[in-house]
Amino acid sequence: MELRRDVAEYRAAAEAQAEIVRERINAALEVSRRTREEIEERIASELHAPRVTAKKAAAPARKRTRASPRAAAK
């Protein structure tokens, strides 16, 4: 009889721990759902109203120089 009581205590503790784990998993799932929704909303808003970026200034053209006499001699 005493042996069964010990098993029942372990079973109750395991069920309590499982409930805690389930609650944590559900909370994490809710956070991930909200994050996904926020990301999807940002993507949708970017597609409908793309960002205006400043045009990059063109780099000045390089000056052409004559080949040095050393390079021609080789």
N, C-alpha and C positions, 0 to 999 in steps of 0.2 A: 504494500500500500504506500509506503514511504517513497519507494522508487517512482511510482506513478506521479506523485506530487512534484518531485524534482523535474520530471519530464514536462509536466504542465507548466512549471515556472519557466523553464527554458523556452518552451513553445510560446508562451505569452511574451517573453522578452524578445524573441525573434519576430513575432508579429508586430510588436511595437516598433522595433527597429525598421522593419519593412515599411511600415506606415510612414515613418520619418523620411525614409529614402524616397518613397512615392511622392510625398509632398515636395521634396527638393527637386525631383525630376520634373514634376508638373510646373513648379515655379520657373525652372530653367527653360522649359518648353515655352512658357508664356513670354518670357523675356526674348527668346529667339524669334517667336512669332511677331512680336512688336518690332523688333529690329528689322526683320525681313519686310514688314509692311512699310516701315520708314524708308528703307532702301528702295523699294519698288516705287513709292511715292516720289522720291527724289529723282529716280530715273525717268519716270513719266513726266515730271515737271521740266526736266532738262530737255526731253525730246520735244515738248510743246513750246518751250521758250529757251532756245539754246543761249548759252552765255556769249556775250559780245567781248571779244578779246582784241586788244590793241594789235595793230599790224606791226610786225617786226621790221625795223628799219633795215634797208638794204645795206650791206657792208660796202664800203668804198672799193672801187675797182683797184686792183694792184697795178702798180706802174710796171711797164715792161722795161727791162734793162737789157743791155747788150751782153752777150756772152763774154765772160772774161777770157783774156788771151790764154790763161792757163788751161781752161777747159777745152779750148780749141786745139791746143798742142797735144793733148792726150790721145 
